[in-house]
Amino acid sequence: MQRLLKHLWTGRWQLRRCFSDAVLARIEAGVKACEQRHAGEIRVAVEAALPLDALLQRRSARERALDVFSQLRVWDTEHNNGVLIYVLLADRDVEIVADRGVAGGRVAASEWEACCRVIEAHFRDGHYADGMIAGVEAVAAVLARHPPDAADVGNELPDAPALL
């Protein structure tokens, strides 16, 4: 019941308060700059709260991140090298979903989890822009250490964060 109330209380207004146009522009610039250092594709998605049907089904932030990975077509890159950073504000949860060209057994789950903790630490202090930039940089560092087997084909996914 507590989770339901938290999700009903957290609305689009809070999403826009935490992620203003200026913050979104900083995050987009950060993604664009980080993607110059590796062949991976980073996509950021932020959602205020789960849709009511997902709440009633007791879906986790991880399950929702997998849905968003598909909906935003992060998987749709030539070398399967997309990575989604998903933020669910109501649960104060960050999830990272990596496509098989990146995750394929080469990146330990603990590395992605460490990237999530970096973001969450900044968010606890109300530093949303700094948290997302630090998270994007952490993901970029992982991608630079574990490059896809194929050459970079350019920017295949939007750099602007998706507000859901």
N, CA, C and O of each residue as an XYZ file, in Angstrom:
656
protein
N       0.826     -1.191      0.000
C       0.000      0.000      0.000
C       0.874      1.259      0.000
O       0.565      2.252     -0.659
N       1.970      1.187      0.758
C       2.872      2.333      0.847
C       3.476      2.662     -0.523
O       3.587      3.831     -0.892
N       3.862      1.634     -1.267
C       4.432      1.849     -2.594
C       3.394      2.462     -3.528
O       3.708      3.372     -4.295
N       2.170      1.971     -3.467
C       1.097      2.497     -4.300
C       0.909      3.991     -4.051
O       0.817      4.774     -4.996
N       0.852      4.381     -2.790
C       0.676      5.801     -2.452
C       1.858      6.647     -2.933
O       1.672      7.757     -3.430
N       3.055      6.120     -2.782
C       4.250      6.844     -3.223
C       4.205      7.088     -4.736
O       4.548      8.170     -5.212
N       3.782      6.076     -5.474
C       3.714      6.208     -6.930
C       2.577      7.140     -7.351
O       2.719      7.891     -8.317
N       1.470      7.099     -6.646
C       0.365      7.995     -6.971
C       0.726      9.449     -6.653
O       0.267     10.365     -7.334
N       1.537      9.658     -5.632
C       1.948     10.993     -5.215
C       3.011     11.583     -6.150
O       3.034     12.791     -6.384
N       3.876     10.737     -6.674
C       4.968     11.198     -7.526
C       4.445     11.377     -8.944
O       4.153     10.405     -9.641
N       4.333     12.614     -9.352
C       3.768     12.898    -10.670
C       4.750     13.559    -11.615
O       5.925     13.744    -11.300
N       4.243     13.903    -12.761
C       5.053     14.535    -13.803
C       5.651     15.848    -13.311
O       6.739     16.227    -13.745
N       4.964     16.544    -12.420
C       5.467     17.812    -11.891
C       6.801     17.602    -11.173
O       7.706     18.431    -11.268
N       6.909     16.482    -10.452
C       8.152     16.207     -9.744
C       9.262     15.835    -10.726
O      10.427     16.179    -10.527
N       8.889     15.145    -11.760
C       9.847     14.788    -12.799
C      10.441     16.060    -13.417
O      11.656     16.160    -13.592
N       9.591     17.016    -13.742
C      10.061     18.263    -14.353
C      10.819     19.135    -13.344
O      11.696     19.908    -13.731
N      10.490     19.017    -12.068
C      11.216     19.773    -11.044
C      12.649     19.253    -10.922
O      13.588     20.039    -10.795
N      12.813     17.951    -10.961
C      14.140     17.343    -10.832
C      14.930     17.398    -12.135
O      16.158     17.485    -12.120
N      14.218     17.347    -13.264
C      14.869     17.293    -14.569
C      14.348     18.431    -15.448
O      13.566     18.217    -16.375
N      14.797     19.625    -15.134
C      14.419     20.810    -15.902
C      15.043     20.750    -17.293
O      15.846     19.863    -17.581
N      14.675     21.686    -18.141
C      15.254     21.727    -19.487
C      16.769     21.895    -19.429
O      17.489     21.306    -20.236
N      17.253     22.687    -18.488
C      18.698     22.898    -18.355
C      19.400     21.603    -17.942
O      20.473     21.288    -18.456
N      18.800     20.855    -17.020
C      19.371     19.578    -16.583
C      19.368     18.586    -17.745
O      20.350     17.879    -17.965
N      18.266     18.537    -18.482
C      18.181     17.623    -19.623
C      19.239     17.953    -20.675
O      19.829     17.051    -21.270
N      19.476     19.232    -20.899
C      20.501     19.648    -21.865
C      21.891     19.218    -21.405
O      22.706     18.780    -22.216
N      22.164     19.342    -20.104
C      23.462     18.894    -19.571
C      23.644     17.398    -19.734
O      24.726     16.935    -20.092
N      22.587     16.640    -19.470
C      22.658     15.185    -19.598
C      22.880     14.810    -21.067
O      23.706     13.948    -21.368
N      22.154     15.446    -21.974
C      22.315     15.164    -23.406
C      23.746     15.448    -23.854
O      24.339     14.657    -24.586
N      24.299     16.574    -23.415
C      25.687     16.907    -23.773
C      26.654     15.883    -23.181
O      27.642     15.515    -23.817
N      26.367     15.428    -21.963
C      27.218     14.414    -21.329
C      27.199     13.096    -22.076
O      28.244     12.468    -22.250
N      26.016     12.661    -22.526
C      25.902     11.422    -23.298
C      26.680     11.571    -24.604
O      27.444     10.686    -24.989
N      26.475     12.691    -25.271
C      27.152     12.927    -26.559
C      28.671     12.898    -26.388
O      29.374     12.290    -27.196
N      29.176     13.547    -25.349
C      30.630     13.574    -25.110
C      31.159     12.194    -24.754
O      32.216     11.795    -25.244
N      30.443     11.459    -23.910
C      30.908     10.135    -23.491
C      30.895      9.136    -24.633
O      31.745      8.248    -24.687
N      29.947      9.268    -25.539
C      29.876      8.320    -26.650
C      31.030      8.492    -27.637
O      31.237      7.640    -28.502
N      31.775      9.577    -27.514
C      32.950      9.767    -28.363
C      34.108      8.869    -27.926
O      35.068      8.681    -28.673
N      34.014      8.312    -26.707
C      35.122      7.530    -26.148
C      34.983      6.025    -26.321
O      35.886      5.276    -25.945
N      33.867      5.570    -26.884
C      33.639      4.131    -27.024
C      32.629      3.887    -28.138
O      32.024      4.826    -28.654
N      32.452      2.631    -28.503
C      31.542      2.272    -29.590
C      30.124      1.966    -29.100
O      29.250      1.663    -29.913
N      29.883      2.038    -27.800
C      28.556      1.756    -27.262
C      27.594      2.910    -27.447
O      27.997      4.027    -27.773
N      26.309      2.630    -27.233
C      25.254      3.637    -27.313
C      24.557      3.720    -25.958
O      24.080      2.710    -25.440
N      24.498      4.916    -25.389
C      23.880      5.115    -24.075
C      22.557      5.843    -24.259
O      22.479      6.833    -24.987
N      21.524      5.351    -23.600
C      20.211      5.999    -23.610
C      19.770      6.162    -22.167
O      19.865      5.226    -21.374
N      19.288      7.347    -21.827
C      18.813      7.653    -20.478
C      17.297      7.801    -20.531
O      16.762      8.479    -21.409
N      16.608      7.163    -19.585
C      15.156      7.294    -19.467
C      14.817      7.523    -17.998
O      15.327      6.835    -17.113
N      13.947      8.501    -17.755
C      13.537      8.823    -16.396
C      12.017      8.787    -16.329
O      11.325      9.378    -17.158
N      11.519      8.085    -15.329
C      10.073      7.957    -15.148
C       9.725      8.356    -13.720
O      10.390      7.952    -12.766
N       8.679      9.153    -13.595
C       8.275      9.604    -12.263
C       7.753      8.439    -11.433
O       8.204      8.213    -10.310
N       6.799      7.702    -11.995
C       6.163      6.598    -11.270
C       5.710      5.551    -12.274
O       5.571      5.827    -13.465
N       5.486      4.357    -11.776
C       4.996      3.283    -12.634
C       3.551      3.551    -13.039
O       2.794      4.152    -12.277
N       3.165      3.109    -14.232
C       1.751      3.160    -14.598
C       0.941      2.298    -13.628
O       1.464      1.345    -13.051
N      -0.321      2.634    -13.456
C      -1.163      1.957    -12.471
C      -1.219      0.451    -12.698
O      -1.160     -0.315    -11.736
N      -1.330      0.013    -13.948
C      -1.398     -1.437    -14.199
C      -0.122     -2.143    -13.752
O      -0.184     -3.255    -13.226
N       1.029     -1.515    -13.953
C       2.299     -2.107    -13.513
C       2.373     -2.149    -11.993
O       2.908     -3.099    -11.420
N       1.844     -1.135    -11.348
C       1.819     -1.116     -9.876
C       0.947     -2.241     -9.332
O       1.331     -2.946     -8.399
N      -0.215     -2.394     -9.921
C      -1.139     -3.425     -9.455
C      -0.586     -4.823     -9.693
O      -0.915     -5.758     -8.963
N       0.252     -4.967    -10.711
C       0.907     -6.246    -10.976
C       2.172     -6.427    -10.143
O       2.855     -7.446    -10.251
N       2.479     -5.432     -9.313
C       3.667     -5.443     -8.447
C       4.960     -5.616     -9.244
O       5.856     -6.365     -8.853
N       5.035     -4.905    -10.370
C       6.225     -4.967    -11.211
C       7.366     -4.224    -10.526
O       7.158     -3.206     -9.868
N       8.544     -4.740    -10.691
C       9.730     -4.114    -10.104
C      10.283     -3.070    -11.065
O       9.920     -3.027    -12.240
N      11.165     -2.236    -10.542
C      11.844     -1.257    -11.391
C      12.652     -1.972    -12.467
O      12.748     -1.482    -13.593
N      13.227     -3.108    -12.142
C      14.006     -3.873    -13.112
C      13.125     -4.355    -14.264
O      13.505     -4.262    -15.431
N      11.950     -4.868    -13.921
C      11.022     -5.332    -14.958
C      10.587     -4.171    -15.852
O      10.488     -4.319    -17.070
N      10.332     -3.023    -15.240
C       9.945     -1.854    -16.026
C      11.108     -1.395    -16.909
O      10.888     -0.989    -18.050
N      12.328     -1.452    -16.406
C      13.498     -1.067    -17.196
C      13.615     -1.952    -18.436
O      13.957     -1.465    -19.514
N      13.336     -3.230    -18.294
C      13.370     -4.133    -19.448
C      12.306     -3.757    -20.471
O      12.549     -3.817    -21.676
N      11.119     -3.367    -19.987
C      10.066     -2.902    -20.893
C      10.505     -1.642    -21.640
O      10.334     -1.537    -22.854
N      11.066     -0.698    -20.906
C      11.497      0.574    -21.497
C      12.634      0.342    -22.481
O      12.689      0.995    -23.523
N      13.536     -0.571    -22.171
C      14.621     -0.942    -23.082
C      14.042     -1.323    -24.441
O      14.559     -0.925    -25.485
N      12.977     -2.088    -24.411
C      12.317     -2.517    -25.644
C      11.551     -1.361    -26.290
O      11.679     -1.133    -27.493
N      10.764     -0.637    -25.511
C       9.942      0.454    -26.049
C      10.775      1.538    -26.717
O      10.387      2.073    -27.755
N      11.910      1.859    -26.128
C      12.783      2.889    -26.699
C      13.717      2.320    -27.772
O      14.520      3.048    -28.355
N      13.605      1.031    -28.020
C      14.379      0.342    -29.057
C      15.891      0.482    -28.837
O      16.657      0.647    -29.786
N      16.296      0.412    -27.584
C      17.720      0.483    -27.263
C      18.441     -0.731    -27.847
O      19.639     -0.671    -28.125
N      17.726     -1.807    -28.027
C      18.276     -3.027    -28.612
C      18.529     -2.887    -30.111
O      19.219     -3.718    -30.701
N      17.983     -1.852    -30.724
C      17.990     -1.727    -32.178
C      19.228     -0.990    -32.688
O      19.117      0.032    -33.364
N      20.397     -1.516    -32.359
C      21.650     -0.962    -32.877
C      22.333     -2.055    -33.692
O      22.127     -3.245    -33.454
N      23.129     -1.645    -34.632
C      23.740     -2.605    -35.560
C      24.543     -3.687    -34.847
O      24.518     -4.851    -35.247
N      25.256     -3.300    -33.787
C      26.124     -4.258    -33.095
C      25.598     -4.640    -31.713
O      26.352     -5.146    -30.882
N      24.302     -4.400    -31.462
C      23.689     -4.759    -30.173
C      24.492     -4.194    -29.010
O      24.786     -4.898    -28.044
N      24.842     -2.914    -29.113
C      25.707     -2.288    -28.113
C      25.018     -1.160    -27.349
O      25.674     -0.228    -26.882
N      23.700     -1.248    -27.224
C      22.952     -0.229    -26.488
C      22.909     -0.503    -24.999
O      22.850     -1.652    -24.560
N      22.941      0.583    -24.224
C      22.839      0.499    -22.764
C      21.802      1.522    -22.312
O      21.885      2.699    -22.664
N      20.837      1.070    -21.539
C      19.807      1.953    -20.986
C      20.100      2.227    -19.521
O      20.326      1.304    -18.738
N      20.095      3.511    -19.155
C      20.119      3.916    -17.749
C      18.690      4.349    -17.445
O      18.220      5.360    -17.966
N      18.006      3.590    -16.611
C      16.598      3.836    -16.285
C      16.477      4.293    -14.836
O      17.021      3.672    -13.922
N      15.753      5.392    -14.648
C      15.538      5.939    -13.306
C      14.042      5.932    -13.022
O      13.249      6.429    -13.821
N      13.659      5.366    -11.874
C      12.277      5.387    -11.408
C      12.249      6.219    -10.127
O      12.611      5.741     -9.052
N      11.813      7.471    -10.265
C      11.876      8.412     -9.145
C      11.090      7.953     -7.918
O      11.587      8.062     -6.797
N       9.889      7.450     -8.107
C       9.051      7.071     -6.968
C       9.720      6.021     -6.082
O       9.589      6.063     -4.859
N      10.429      5.089     -6.695
C      11.117      4.046     -5.929
C      12.553      4.429     -5.593
O      13.240      3.708     -4.869
N      13.004      5.564     -6.117
C      14.398      5.985     -5.949
C      15.343      4.862     -6.376
O      16.295      4.507     -5.681
N      15.034      4.330     -7.543
C      15.777      3.177     -8.043
C      16.367      3.499     -9.408
O      15.743      4.179    -10.222
N      17.563      3.009     -9.646
C      18.245      3.141    -10.930
C      18.571      1.730    -11.412
O      19.078      0.903    -10.654
N      18.276      1.470    -12.675
C      18.560      0.179    -13.286
C      19.332      0.400    -14.577
O      19.105      1.384    -15.281
N      20.223     -0.495    -14.882
C      20.956     -0.452    -16.143
C      20.691     -1.759    -16.873
O      20.848     -2.849    -16.323
N      20.280     -1.614    -18.147
C      20.042     -2.768    -19.003
C      20.979     -2.630    -20.194
O      20.960     -1.620    -20.898
N      21.794     -3.648    -20.411
C      22.756     -3.637    -21.514
C      22.402     -4.725    -22.519
O      22.042     -5.842    -22.149
N      22.509     -4.381    -23.776
C      22.230     -5.334    -24.844
C      23.317     -6.408    -24.889
O      24.380     -6.254    -24.287
N      23.040     -7.485    -25.602
C      23.927     -8.646    -25.611
C      25.300     -8.372    -26.209
O      26.257     -9.074    -25.884
N      25.420     -7.371    -27.073
C      26.721     -7.043    -27.641
C      27.654     -6.409    -26.628
O      28.867     -6.370    -26.834
N      27.099     -5.915    -25.540
C      27.895     -5.315    -24.463
C      27.917     -6.255    -23.268
O      28.977     -6.557    -22.718
N      26.750     -6.706    -22.880
C      26.633     -7.498    -21.654
C      27.171     -8.907    -21.841
O      27.803     -9.450    -20.935
N      26.935     -9.503    -22.991
C      27.281    -10.860    -23.355
C      28.302    -11.593    -22.516
O      29.197    -12.216    -23.086
N      28.227    -11.559    -21.219
C      29.134    -12.284    -20.361
C      30.440    -11.564    -20.081
O      31.247    -12.041    -19.283
N      30.662    -10.430    -20.721
C      31.937     -9.730    -20.539
C      31.890     -8.713    -19.399
O      32.928     -8.363    -18.837
N      30.707     -8.244    -19.059
C      30.580     -7.230    -18.007
C      29.871     -7.854    -16.817
O      28.743     -8.330    -16.937
N      30.527     -7.849    -15.685
C      29.925     -8.397    -14.468
C      28.780     -7.501    -14.007
O      28.839     -6.279    -14.145
N      27.749     -8.116    -13.466
C      26.605     -7.365    -12.945
C      27.056     -6.345    -11.895
O      26.451     -5.281    -11.764
N      28.098     -6.662    -11.163
C      28.589     -5.750    -10.126
C      29.097     -4.436    -10.719
O      29.031     -3.396    -10.063
N      29.608     -4.475    -11.963
C      30.063     -3.230    -12.599
C      28.885     -2.316    -12.905
O      28.956     -1.108    -12.674
N      27.795     -2.890    -13.426
C      26.607     -2.080    -13.692
C      26.001     -1.586    -12.374
O      25.539     -0.448    -12.284
N      26.007     -2.428    -11.382
C      25.458     -2.049    -10.066
C      26.240     -0.886     -9.474
O      25.652      0.004     -8.860
N      27.542     -0.882     -9.648
C      28.369      0.230     -9.153
C      27.996      1.533     -9.859
O      27.987      2.595     -9.237
N      27.689      1.458    -11.148
C      27.239      2.653    -11.880
C      25.925      3.176    -11.298
O      25.749      4.383    -11.134
N      25.016      2.270    -10.991
C      23.730      2.660    -10.388
C      23.943      3.338     -9.039
O      23.301      4.346     -8.744
N      24.840      2.792     -8.218
C      25.089      3.369     -6.884
C      25.652      4.797     -6.982
O      25.352      5.645     -6.142
N      26.461      5.051     -8.003
C      27.006      6.402     -8.212
C      25.858      7.386     -8.417
O      25.829      8.453     -7.805
N      24.918      7.022     -9.276
C      23.777      7.897     -9.564
C      22.932      8.082     -8.311
O      22.584      9.209     -7.957
N      22.603      6.996     -7.647
C      21.737      7.050     -6.467
C      22.339      7.897     -5.350
O      21.613      8.589     -4.636
N      23.646      7.848     -5.199
C      24.305      8.657     -4.154
C      24.095     10.145     -4.415
O      23.805     10.898     -3.486
N      24.236     10.573     -5.650
C      24.001     11.980     -5.997
C      22.529     12.353     -5.831
O      22.209     13.436     -5.340
N      21.651     11.464     -6.236
C      20.216     11.740     -6.145
C      19.770     11.923     -4.696
O      18.903     12.750     -4.415
N      20.359     11.154     -3.772
C      19.996     11.289     -2.353
C      20.232     12.709     -1.855
O      19.526     13.194     -0.971
N      21.232     13.369     -2.433
C      21.548     14.748     -2.052
C      20.823     15.769     -2.921
O      21.051     16.970     -2.777
N      19.947     15.309     -3.826
C      19.183     16.210     -4.679
C      19.951     16.735     -5.878
O      19.525     17.704     -6.507
N      21.070     16.117     -6.203
C      21.899     16.553     -7.328
C      21.618     15.673     -8.548
O      22.389     14.767     -8.866
N      20.514     15.954     -9.217
C      20.067     15.103    -10.314
C      20.949     15.225    -11.551
O      21.311     14.213    -12.152
N      21.295     16.429    -11.934
C      22.159     16.601    -13.115
C      23.519     15.969    -12.866
O      24.007     15.196    -13.691
N      24.131     16.291    -11.737
C      25.446     15.733    -11.423
C      25.399     14.213    -11.331
O      26.331     13.532    -11.760
N      24.317     13.684    -10.771
C      24.170     12.239    -10.644
C      24.076     11.544    -11.984
O      24.713     10.516    -12.209
N      23.271     12.115    -12.877
C      23.139     11.485    -14.192
C      24.428     11.598    -14.993
O      24.825     10.651    -15.673
N      25.085     12.756    -14.914
C      26.354     12.915    -15.634
C      27.384     11.920    -15.090
O      28.088     11.268    -15.861
N      27.470     11.808    -13.776
C      28.411     10.854    -13.168
C      28.062      9.423    -13.577
O      28.956      8.614    -13.823
N      26.773      9.111    -13.651
C      26.346      7.779    -14.063
C      26.668      7.490    -15.517
O      27.112      6.393    -15.856
N      26.444      8.476    -16.375
C      26.765      8.316    -17.793
C      28.272      8.109    -17.950
O      28.709      7.270    -18.737
N      29.050      8.867    -17.209
C      30.508      8.711    -17.276
C      30.949      7.339    -16.761
O      31.873      6.736    -17.307
N      30.287      6.849    -15.710
C      30.621      5.522    -15.180
C      30.280      4.432    -16.194
O      31.053      3.492    -16.380
N      29.132      4.556    -16.845
C      28.753      3.588    -17.876
C      29.730      3.673    -19.046
O      30.127      2.647    -19.597
N      30.116      4.884    -19.425
C      31.082      5.057    -20.517
C      32.419      4.393    -20.183
O      33.069      3.817    -21.055
N      32.817      4.479    -18.925
C      34.075      3.836    -18.521
C      33.968      2.316    -18.655
O      34.919      1.662    -19.084
N      32.824      1.757    -18.293
C      32.619      0.315    -18.457
C      32.658     -0.044    -19.937
O      33.288     -1.029    -20.324
N      31.982      0.754    -20.769
C      31.959      0.474    -22.205
C      33.346      0.598    -22.831
O      33.681     -0.141    -23.757
N      34.136      1.512    -22.335
C      35.498      1.668    -22.860
C      36.369      0.462    -22.487
O      37.257      0.076    -23.246
N      36.109     -0.132    -21.307
C      36.869     -1.320    -20.884
C      36.406     -2.594    -21.587
O      37.167     -3.553    -21.715
N      35.155     -2.595    -22.041
C      34.564     -3.780    -22.673
C      33.947     -3.393    -24.016
O      32.727     -3.438    -24.173
N      34.774     -3.016    -24.976
C      34.222     -2.551    -26.256
C      33.552     -3.686    -27.034
O      33.932     -4.850    -26.903
N      32.551     -3.330    -27.844
C      31.955     -4.341    -28.722
C      33.012     -4.885    -29.683
O      34.047     -4.258    -29.910
N      32.734     -6.042    -30.230
C      33.692     -6.678    -31.137
C      33.792     -5.975    -32.488
O      34.749     -6.197    -33.229
N      32.820     -5.134    -32.813
C      32.789     -4.479    -34.116
C      33.102     -2.986    -33.978
O      33.046     -2.422    -32.885
N      33.425     -2.372    -35.093
C      33.753     -0.944    -35.114
C      32.502     -0.090    -34.894
O      31.382     -0.514    -35.181
N      32.715      1.095    -34.391
C      31.635      2.046    -34.158
C      31.020      2.473    -35.493
O      31.736      2.787    -36.444
N      29.684      2.482    -35.553
C      28.998      2.898    -36.780
C      28.359      4.270    -36.635
O      27.577      4.682    -37.492
N      28.679      4.975    -35.573
C      28.116      6.316    -35.373
C      26.992      6.320    -34.366
O      26.696      5.307    -33.733
N      26.375      7.467    -34.229
C      25.337      7.670    -33.229
C      24.009      7.073    -33.711
O      23.373      7.612    -34.616
N      23.601      5.968    -33.106
C      22.394      5.266    -33.535
C      21.173      5.544    -32.667
O      20.044      5.307    -33.098
N      21.381      6.040    -31.454
C      20.264      6.311    -30.544
C      20.286      7.785    -30.149
O      21.346      8.411    -30.135
N      19.115      8.339    -29.827
C      19.075      9.737    -29.396
C      19.905      9.937    -28.126
O      19.941      9.071    -27.252
N      20.566     11.084    -28.039
C      21.341     11.411    -26.852
C      20.493     12.084    -25.775
O      20.849     12.067    -24.597
N      19.381     12.671    -26.178
C      18.494     13.362    -25.229
C      17.812     12.343    -24.324
O      17.369     11.296    -24.794
N      17.725     12.639    -23.039
C      17.003     11.746    -22.116
C      15.527     11.664    -22.482
O      14.940     12.636    -22.958
N      14.940     10.506    -22.258
C      13.507     10.314    -22.466
C      12.819     10.469    -21.122
O      13.160      9.781    -20.160
N      11.848     11.374    -21.055
C      11.036     11.522    -19.853
C       9.742     10.779    -20.088
O       8.981     11.103    -20.999
N       9.497      9.774    -19.255
C       8.325      8.904    -19.447
C       7.216      9.258    -18.471
O       6.156      8.632    -18.487
